[in-house]
């Protein structure tokens, strides 16, 4: 089994490639930056090393969080290795959010009829629409704050209020103290902290601590961190659920 960890090179002193063997697995770390894509000599050397080590064998590619949506990095590695599986982050918060919301409600001894929810978005897609419809059937107040003006959002809220008799508001600014629960879909409005509110960021799968992939990561944490230390990689560069997904691919164990 082959594993390739990809992350950003912090400085010129860091080794671009490190290689170790573990339980008959070839494991390589590749540290690159934007210069890697433009330097033909470096790029060619990396290609030859990876092809020599991995050949046409199946390789699991684990990209650090900063690279996982980098199209240039993905195209680059696909041009080098043909038989790859890119290990993706498994985010089940849309399904599991009720677990953490209910824990908060029970801990604070809140009554659902008194709960006020604020949904924070950048856009209004079917994902946000379905979640908002789900929420208005459960809680007293559901309001929305959008980081961008959006006529589709205005239309959606007007239809809900007219058809269901709801009183959803689209806010110009966030009044944190007014809301018990803040549900964040936005990737722009981050680092929301308020001691009296429950905040759930749907972009952060590490919050899904009861998901299978997170629990598998916890069960294999020592082994994974030992491997990453040998490769001179910080485990915090990768989402826990992504590392857990790698463990599942490798059949290391189940939660």
C-alpha positions as CSV (number, residue, x, y, z in Angstrom):
1,X,0.0,0.0,0.0
2,X,1.3,3.5,-0.9
3,X,0.4,6.7,0.9
4,X,1.4,10.2,-0.2
5,X,0.9,13.1,2.2
6,X,1.0,16.5,0.5
7,X,1.4,19.8,2.5
8,X,2.8,23.2,2.1
9,X,6.5,23.8,2.3
10,X,7.2,26.4,5.1
11,X,10.7,27.4,4.0
12,X,13.6,26.5,1.7
13,X,15.3,24.5,4.4
14,X,12.6,21.9,4.6
15,X,13.1,18.7,2.7
16,X,10.7,18.5,-0.3
17,X,10.4,14.7,-0.1
18,X,10.7,12.3,2.8
19,X,10.1,8.5,2.7
20,X,9.5,5.9,5.3
21,X,8.3,2.3,5.3
22,X,5.6,1.1,7.7
23,X,4.1,-2.4,7.7
24,X,5.1,-2.9,4.1
25,X,3.6,0.4,3.2
26,X,5.6,3.0,1.3
27,X,4.8,6.4,2.8
28,X,6.1,9.7,1.4
29,X,5.6,13.3,2.4
30,X,5.7,15.9,-0.4
31,X,6.1,19.5,0.7
32,X,5.5,21.9,-2.1
33,X,4.8,25.6,-2.7
34,X,3.7,27.7,-5.7
35,X,7.3,27.7,-7.0
36,X,7.2,23.9,-7.4
37,X,4.6,24.3,-10.2
38,X,6.8,26.8,-12.1
39,X,10.3,25.3,-11.6
40,X,10.7,22.7,-14.4
41,X,13.8,21.1,-12.9
42,X,12.2,20.7,-9.4
43,X,9.0,19.5,-10.9
44,X,10.7,17.0,-13.1
45,X,12.8,15.6,-10.2
46,X,9.7,15.2,-8.0
47,X,7.9,13.4,-10.8
48,X,10.7,11.0,-11.3
49,X,11.1,10.3,-7.6
50,X,7.4,9.6,-7.1
51,X,7.1,7.4,-10.2
52,X,10.2,5.5,-9.1
53,X,8.9,4.9,-5.5
54,X,5.2,4.3,-6.4
55,X,5.2,3.3,-10.0
56,X,1.7,2.3,-11.1
57,X,0.6,0.9,-7.7
58,X,-2.5,2.3,-6.1
59,X,-1.6,5.3,-4.0
60,X,-3.7,7.1,-1.4
61,X,-3.1,10.8,-1.6
62,X,-3.8,12.8,1.6
63,X,-3.7,16.6,1.0
64,X,-3.4,19.1,3.8
65,X,-6.4,21.4,4.4
66,X,-4.7,24.2,2.5
67,X,-4.3,22.1,-0.6
68,X,-7.6,20.1,-0.7
69,X,-9.3,22.7,-2.9
70,X,-6.2,23.7,-4.8
71,X,-7.0,22.7,-8.4
72,X,-3.4,23.3,-9.5
73,X,-2.1,20.9,-6.8
74,X,-4.7,18.3,-7.7
75,X,-3.9,18.5,-11.4
76,X,-0.2,18.3,-10.7
77,X,-0.4,15.1,-8.7
78,X,-2.8,13.5,-11.2
79,X,-0.3,14.2,-14.0
80,X,2.4,12.4,-12.0
81,X,0.6,9.4,-10.6
82,X,-2.1,7.6,-12.6
83,X,-3.5,5.1,-10.0
84,X,-4.5,7.4,-7.1
85,X,-7.3,7.7,-4.6
86,X,-7.5,11.2,-3.2
87,X,-8.6,10.8,0.5
88,X,-11.4,13.4,1.1
89,X,-12.7,14.9,4.2
90,X,-16.0,13.2,5.3
91,X,-18.3,15.8,6.7
92,X,-21.5,14.4,8.2
93,X,-22.5,17.5,10.2
94,X,-25.6,18.1,8.2
95,X,-26.9,14.8,9.4
96,X,-25.4,14.7,12.8
97,X,-26.0,18.3,13.9
98,X,-29.1,17.4,15.9
99,X,-26.8,15.3,18.3
100,X,-24.8,18.3,19.3
101,X,-27.7,20.7,19.3
102,X,-29.7,18.4,21.6
103,X,-26.8,18.0,23.9
104,X,-26.6,21.8,24.3
105,X,-30.3,22.2,24.8
106,X,-30.3,19.5,27.5
107,X,-27.2,20.9,29.2
108,X,-28.8,24.4,29.4
109,X,-32.2,23.0,30.2
110,X,-33.8,25.0,27.4
111,X,-37.4,24.7,26.1
112,X,-37.6,24.4,22.3
113,X,-40.5,26.9,22.2
114,X,-38.1,29.5,23.6
115,X,-35.1,28.8,21.4
116,X,-33.9,31.4,18.9
117,X,-31.7,30.2,16.0
118,X,-29.6,32.3,13.6
119,X,-28.4,30.8,10.3
120,X,-25.3,32.4,8.9
121,X,-24.7,32.0,5.1
122,X,-22.8,33.3,2.1
123,X,-25.4,32.0,-0.4
124,X,-28.8,30.2,-0.5
125,X,-28.5,26.8,-2.1
126,X,-30.7,23.8,-1.6
127,X,-28.6,22.7,1.3
128,X,-29.3,25.9,3.3
129,X,-32.9,25.9,2.2
130,X,-33.6,22.4,3.4
131,X,-31.9,23.1,6.7
132,X,-33.9,26.3,7.3
133,X,-37.1,24.5,6.5
134,X,-36.2,21.8,9.0
135,X,-35.4,24.4,11.7
136,X,-38.5,26.4,11.5
137,X,-40.6,23.4,12.4
138,X,-38.6,23.0,15.6
139,X,-37.8,26.3,17.1
140,X,-39.5,29.6,18.1
141,X,-37.3,31.9,16.0
142,X,-35.2,31.2,13.0
143,X,-33.5,34.2,11.4
144,X,-30.8,34.5,8.7
145,X,-27.7,36.6,8.3
146,X,-26.1,36.6,4.9
147,X,-22.6,38.0,4.1
148,X,-23.8,39.0,0.7
149,X,-27.0,40.6,-0.7
150,X,-29.0,38.1,-2.5
151,X,-32.4,38.5,-4.2
152,X,-32.9,34.8,-4.3
153,X,-32.6,34.7,-0.5
154,X,-35.2,37.6,-0.2
155,X,-37.6,35.7,-2.5
156,X,-37.1,32.4,-0.5
157,X,-37.8,34.1,2.8
158,X,-40.8,35.9,1.5
159,X,-42.3,32.6,0.2
160,X,-41.7,30.9,3.5
161,X,-43.3,33.7,5.5
162,X,-46.3,34.0,3.2
163,X,-46.9,30.3,2.8
164,X,-46.1,29.1,6.3
165,X,-46.9,32.1,8.4
166,X,-43.3,32.3,9.7
167,X,-41.6,35.6,10.7
168,X,-38.1,34.9,9.4
169,X,-35.9,38.0,9.3
170,X,-32.8,38.7,7.2
171,X,-30.5,40.6,9.4
172,X,-28.1,43.5,8.5
173,X,-25.9,42.7,11.5
174,X,-25.6,39.9,14.0
175,X,-26.9,40.4,17.5
176,X,-25.2,37.4,19.2
177,X,-26.8,37.8,22.6
178,X,-30.3,37.4,21.2
179,X,-29.7,33.9,19.8
180,X,-29.2,30.6,21.6
181,X,-27.9,28.7,18.6
182,X,-25.7,30.0,15.7
183,X,-25.5,27.7,12.7
184,X,-22.7,28.7,10.3
185,X,-22.7,27.7,6.7
186,X,-20.6,30.8,5.7
187,X,-16.9,30.4,4.9
188,X,-16.5,34.2,5.1
189,X,-17.9,34.9,8.6
190,X,-15.8,32.8,10.8
191,X,-14.4,32.7,14.4
192,X,-17.7,33.4,16.0
193,X,-17.5,33.1,19.7
194,X,-20.1,33.8,22.3
195,X,-20.2,32.2,25.8
196,X,-23.9,32.1,26.0
197,X,-24.6,30.6,22.6
198,X,-24.0,27.3,20.9
199,X,-22.0,27.7,17.6
200,X,-21.8,25.0,15.0
201,X,-19.7,25.5,11.9
202,X,-20.8,23.1,9.2
203,X,-17.5,23.7,7.4
204,X,-15.5,22.1,10.3
205,X,-15.9,18.3,10.3
206,X,-13.6,18.2,13.3
207,X,-16.6,19.2,15.4
208,X,-18.4,16.0,14.4
209,X,-16.7,14.1,17.3
210,X,-19.2,11.3,17.3
211,X,-18.9,10.4,13.6
212,X,-17.4,7.1,12.6
213,X,-14.4,8.7,10.8
214,X,-13.6,10.9,13.8
215,X,-13.7,7.9,16.2
216,X,-11.6,5.8,13.9
217,X,-9.0,8.6,13.9
218,X,-9.0,8.7,17.7
219,X,-8.5,4.9,17.8
220,X,-5.5,5.3,15.5
221,X,-4.2,8.7,16.7
222,X,-0.9,7.5,18.2
223,X,0.0,5.5,15.1
224,X,-0.9,8.3,12.7
225,X,1.0,11.0,14.7
226,X,4.0,8.7,14.9
227,X,4.1,8.4,11.1
228,X,3.6,12.1,10.6
229,X,6.4,12.9,13.0
230,X,8.8,10.7,11.1
231,X,7.8,12.6,8.0
232,X,8.2,15.9,9.8
233,X,4.6,16.8,9.2
234,X,2.2,18.5,11.7
235,X,-0.9,16.4,12.1
236,X,-2.9,19.7,12.6
237,X,-2.5,20.3,8.9
238,X,-5.1,17.7,8.2
239,X,-8.7,17.3,9.4
240,X,-9.2,14.5,11.9
241,X,-12.0,13.0,9.9
242,X,-9.8,12.9,6.8
243,X,-7.1,11.0,8.6
244,X,-9.8,8.7,10.0
245,X,-11.0,8.2,6.4
246,X,-7.5,7.2,5.5
247,X,-7.5,4.6,8.3
248,X,-10.7,3.1,6.9
249,X,-9.2,2.9,3.4
250,X,-6.2,1.1,4.9
251,X,-8.4,-1.2,7.0
252,X,-6.4,-0.3,10.1
253,X,-9.4,-0.7,12.4
254,X,-13.0,0.5,13.0
255,X,-14.4,2.7,15.6
